Amino acid sequence: MPDQFTLADSVAQLILTRTPLRPRIALVLGSGLGGFADSLTDATRIPYAEIPSFPQSTAIGHAGRLVIGTADGVPVAAMQGRVHLYEGYSAQDVTFPIRVFGRMGIRAVILTNAAGGINLSYSQGALVLIRDHINLQGANPLVGPNDDRFGVRFPDMTQAYTRAYREIAREEVHKQGMTLHEGVYAGLLGPSYETPAEIEYLRRIGADLVGMSTVAEVIAARHMGIKVLAISCVTNMAAGILDQPLSHAEVMETGERVKNTFEALLRAILPRVAKDVGE
């Protein structure tokens, strides 16, 4: 059985044989947000099932497809859907696509997710830049022997979410007259939604948002020196804030409602991130 570095490298080279593009930016599109990949031009679409060792999406709203194409001339590799720890995957499985991206030459990743709003200044449909995270998933993709070819044993996470990219996002939002919040994301295991008591606990420890993804991907990306920008869509207010039950249908409906705003923000950000990574 090949080690993860060798496996990620072989999968990366296989993917690159399917397209003439050599993107340096990757997108991970979360629940209800995968439509952006459908708008890419000169696109090659590869179902995860056709990529050796790639974990398969089982969550609703995750198409399970890698799309390599261009967005207004910027080459990108976009994941339509991700896998989660709650599907039974290990943290290493969840982050294998990020490892593959690193071996493909990706130098920046834009992560998106659907999240529950804890901060009372947020409303359903709000877009939020993730400034930092709190890992409460009980897992870390770096557990086990470290492969120095990926990165150092103890990677620094002080600036896990690239400050310059957050500034780019704020500037572009200002130009377009949009609203963009900024906050701390708490990553939990799931798949059950949090209880009102858990949400109160998360608020007290400094969380503005809660979700079931993203954290492991950020850790793996930073381990490899890949820069990170992460944007949450508040698809529902977290348990106990509104007097109503939570449902995944609400997540999907809200994602559809903010799709155009979200895609406009991505298109504004991408050229400036591309300039930073030498695209």
C-alpha positions as CSV (number, residue, x, y, z in Angstrom):
1,M,0.0,0.0,0.0
2,P,1.6,3.3,-1.1
3,D,2.0,6.1,1.5
4,Q,-0.4,9.0,1.4
5,F,2.1,11.3,-0.3
6,T,2.9,8.9,-3.1
7,L,-0.8,8.1,-3.5
8,A,-1.8,11.8,-3.6
9,D,1.0,12.5,-6.1
10,S,-0.1,9.7,-8.4
11,V,-3.8,10.8,-8.3
12,A,-2.8,14.4,-9.0
13,Q,-0.8,13.4,-12.1
14,L,-3.7,11.3,-13.3
15,I,-6.1,14.2,-12.9
16,L,-3.8,16.5,-14.8
17,T,-3.8,14.1,-17.8
18,R,-7.5,14.9,-18.1
19,T,-7.1,18.6,-18.7
20,P,-4.7,21.1,-20.4
21,L,-5.3,23.5,-17.5
22,R,-2.9,23.9,-14.6
23,P,-4.9,25.7,-11.9
24,R,-3.2,27.2,-8.9
25,I,-6.5,27.9,-7.1
26,A,-8.9,25.3,-5.8
27,L,-12.5,25.7,-4.6
28,V,-14.4,23.4,-2.2
29,L,-18.1,24.1,-2.6
30,G,-20.3,23.1,0.3
31,S,-24.0,22.2,0.8
32,G,-26.2,24.1,-1.7
33,L,-23.2,26.1,-3.1
34,G,-22.0,23.7,-5.8
35,G,-23.7,25.6,-8.6
36,F,-20.7,27.8,-9.2
37,A,-18.8,24.9,-10.7
38,D,-21.5,24.5,-13.4
39,S,-20.7,28.0,-14.7
40,L,-17.0,27.2,-15.4
41,T,-15.9,27.3,-19.0
42,D,-13.5,25.0,-20.9
43,A,-14.5,22.5,-18.1
44,T,-13.5,18.9,-17.5
45,R,-15.9,17.2,-15.1
46,I,-14.7,14.1,-13.3
47,P,-17.0,12.2,-10.9
48,Y,-15.2,11.3,-7.7
49,A,-16.0,7.6,-8.5
50,E,-13.6,7.9,-11.4
51,I,-10.7,9.2,-9.3
52,P,-8.7,6.4,-7.5
53,S,-8.8,6.6,-3.7
54,F,-11.0,9.7,-3.7
55,P,-13.6,9.6,-1.0
56,Q,-17.2,9.5,-2.2
57,S,-19.8,12.1,-1.2
58,T,-23.0,10.8,0.4
59,A,-24.4,14.0,1.8
60,I,-27.4,15.6,0.2
61,G,-26.4,18.7,-1.8
62,H,-22.9,17.4,-2.6
63,A,-22.8,16.3,-6.3
64,G,-19.5,14.5,-5.8
65,R,-17.6,15.8,-8.9
66,L,-14.3,17.5,-9.6
67,V,-14.6,20.3,-12.2
68,I,-11.5,21.9,-13.7
69,G,-12.2,24.9,-15.8
70,T,-11.9,28.7,-16.0
71,A,-13.9,31.4,-14.2
72,D,-13.5,34.6,-16.3
73,G,-10.2,33.4,-17.5
74,V,-8.9,32.1,-14.2
75,P,-8.2,28.4,-14.1
76,V,-9.6,26.7,-11.0
77,A,-10.2,23.2,-9.7
78,A,-13.6,23.0,-8.0
79,M,-14.9,20.3,-5.8
80,Q,-18.7,20.1,-6.1
81,G,-19.2,18.6,-2.6
82,R,-16.9,17.3,0.0
83,V,-17.0,14.4,2.5
84,H,-17.4,14.7,6.2
85,L,-16.3,12.9,9.3
86,Y,-19.9,12.1,10.1
87,E,-20.1,10.0,7.0
88,G,-17.7,7.6,8.6
89,Y,-14.5,8.9,7.0
90,S,-11.3,9.5,8.9
91,A,-9.7,12.9,9.0
92,Q,-7.1,11.7,6.6
93,D,-9.8,10.6,4.2
94,V,-11.6,13.9,4.4
95,T,-8.4,15.8,3.6
96,F,-7.1,13.5,0.9
97,P,-8.5,15.8,-1.9
98,I,-6.6,18.7,-0.3
99,R,-3.4,16.6,-0.4
100,V,-4.1,15.9,-4.1
101,F,-4.6,19.6,-4.8
102,G,-1.2,20.3,-3.2
103,R,0.5,17.8,-5.5
104,M,-1.4,19.3,-8.5
105,G,0.3,22.6,-7.8
106,I,-2.5,24.4,-6.0
107,R,-1.3,27.3,-3.9
108,A,-4.5,28.8,-2.6
109,V,-7.8,27.2,-1.7
110,I,-11.2,28.9,-1.2
111,L,-13.4,26.8,1.1
112,T,-17.1,27.3,1.4
113,N,-19.7,25.8,3.7
114,A,-23.2,26.0,5.0
115,A,-23.2,26.9,8.7
116,G,-25.6,27.6,11.6
117,G,-25.6,31.2,12.8
118,I,-24.7,31.7,16.5
119,N,-23.9,35.4,16.4
120,L,-27.2,37.2,16.8
121,S,-26.2,39.9,14.4
122,Y,-26.3,37.4,11.5
123,S,-29.5,36.5,9.6
124,Q,-30.4,33.6,7.5
125,G,-28.6,33.9,4.1
126,A,-25.7,36.0,5.5
127,L,-22.2,35.5,4.1
128,V,-19.4,35.3,6.7
129,L,-15.7,35.3,6.3
130,I,-14.1,32.8,8.7
131,R,-11.4,34.6,10.7
132,D,-10.5,31.6,12.9
133,H,-11.9,28.3,14.0
134,I,-12.4,26.2,17.1
135,N,-11.8,22.4,16.4
136,L,-14.3,20.4,18.5
137,Q,-14.5,17.5,16.1
138,G,-12.2,15.3,18.1
139,A,-10.1,14.6,15.1
140,N,-7.0,16.1,13.3
141,P,-5.7,15.0,9.9
142,L,-2.1,15.3,11.2
143,V,-2.4,12.6,13.8
144,G,0.1,9.8,13.2
145,P,3.5,9.8,11.7
146,N,4.4,13.1,9.9
147,D,5.5,13.0,6.3
148,D,8.0,15.9,5.9
149,R,7.3,16.0,2.2
150,F,3.9,17.4,3.0
151,G,5.0,19.8,5.8
152,V,6.4,20.2,9.3
153,R,5.4,18.1,12.3
154,F,3.9,21.1,14.2
155,P,2.5,23.6,11.7
156,D,1.7,27.1,13.0
157,M,-2.0,27.9,12.9
158,T,-1.8,31.6,14.0
159,Q,-2.8,32.8,10.6
160,A,-4.7,29.7,9.4
161,Y,-7.1,32.0,7.4
162,T,-5.0,34.2,5.2
163,R,-5.4,37.8,6.4
164,A,-4.6,39.4,3.0
165,Y,-7.3,37.3,1.3
166,R,-9.9,38.4,3.9
167,E,-8.9,42.0,3.1
168,I,-9.4,41.3,-0.6
169,A,-12.9,39.9,0.1
170,R,-13.8,42.9,2.2
171,E,-12.6,45.3,-0.5
172,E,-14.6,43.6,-3.2
173,V,-17.7,43.4,-1.2
174,H,-17.5,47.1,-0.5
175,K,-17.2,47.9,-4.2
176,Q,-20.3,45.9,-4.9
177,G,-22.3,47.3,-2.0
178,M,-22.8,43.8,-0.5
179,T,-22.7,42.9,3.2
180,L,-20.1,40.5,4.5
181,H,-19.6,39.6,8.1
182,E,-16.5,38.0,9.8
183,G,-16.4,35.5,12.6
184,V,-15.1,32.4,14.3
185,Y,-16.3,29.0,13.1
186,A,-16.8,26.1,15.5
187,G,-16.4,22.7,13.8
188,L,-18.4,19.8,15.4
189,L,-18.6,16.2,14.4
190,G,-22.4,15.9,13.6
191,P,-24.5,14.6,12.0
192,S,-27.1,15.6,14.6
193,Y,-27.6,19.3,14.9
194,E,-26.5,20.9,18.2
195,T,-28.7,21.3,21.2
196,P,-29.6,24.7,22.5
197,A,-27.3,24.1,25.5
198,E,-24.4,23.3,23.1
199,I,-25.1,26.5,21.1
200,E,-25.0,28.5,24.3
201,Y,-21.7,26.9,25.2
202,L,-20.3,27.7,21.8
203,R,-21.4,31.3,22.1
204,R,-19.6,31.6,25.5
205,I,-16.3,30.3,24.1
206,G,-16.3,32.7,21.2
207,A,-17.9,31.0,18.2
208,D,-20.0,32.9,15.8
209,L,-20.9,30.0,13.5
210,V,-21.1,26.2,13.8
211,G,-20.8,23.5,11.1
212,M,-19.5,20.0,10.4
213,S,-16.8,20.5,7.9
214,T,-13.9,22.8,6.8
215,V,-11.6,22.6,9.9
216,A,-9.7,19.4,8.9
217,E,-9.3,20.8,5.3
218,V,-7.8,24.0,6.6
219,I,-5.3,22.2,8.8
220,A,-4.2,20.0,5.9
221,A,-3.9,23.0,3.6
222,R,-1.8,25.0,6.0
223,H,0.4,21.9,6.7
224,M,1.3,22.1,3.0
225,G,1.7,25.9,2.9
226,I,-1.5,26.4,0.9
227,K,-3.2,29.7,1.6
228,V,-6.8,29.7,2.7
229,L,-9.9,31.8,2.4
230,A,-13.1,30.4,3.8
231,I,-16.6,31.7,3.5
232,S,-19.7,30.5,5.3
233,C,-23.3,30.9,4.2
234,V,-25.6,31.1,7.3
235,T,-28.3,28.8,6.0
236,N,-30.1,28.6,9.3
237,M,-29.9,30.1,12.8
238,A,-28.5,27.6,15.3
239,A,-30.7,25.7,17.8
240,G,-32.5,27.7,20.4
241,I,-32.2,31.0,18.6
242,L,-35.5,30.7,16.7
243,D,-38.4,28.7,18.0
244,Q,-38.4,26.2,15.2
245,P,-36.8,22.8,14.3
246,L,-33.7,22.6,12.1
247,S,-33.7,20.8,8.8
248,H,-31.4,20.1,5.9
249,A,-34.1,21.2,3.5
250,E,-33.7,24.7,5.0
251,V,-30.0,24.6,4.3
252,M,-30.5,23.8,0.7
253,E,-33.2,26.4,0.2
254,T,-31.1,29.1,1.6
255,G,-28.1,28.1,-0.4
256,E,-30.2,28.4,-3.6
257,R,-31.5,31.8,-2.5
258,V,-28.0,33.4,-2.0
259,K,-26.4,31.6,-5.0
260,N,-26.2,34.7,-7.2
261,T,-24.7,36.9,-4.4
262,F,-22.2,34.1,-3.5
263,E,-21.1,33.6,-7.1
264,A,-20.6,37.3,-7.7
265,L,-18.4,37.5,-4.6
266,L,-16.3,34.5,-5.8
267,R,-15.9,36.0,-9.3
268,A,-14.7,39.3,-7.8
269,I,-12.2,37.6,-5.5
270,L,-10.7,35.1,-7.9
271,P,-8.6,37.4,-10.2
272,R,-6.9,39.0,-7.2
273,V,-6.1,35.6,-5.5
274,A,-4.8,34.4,-8.9
275,K,-2.5,37.4,-9.1
276,D,-1.1,36.6,-5.6
277,V,-0.3,32.9,-6.5
278,G,1.2,33.9,-9.9
279,E,-1.6,32.5,-12.1
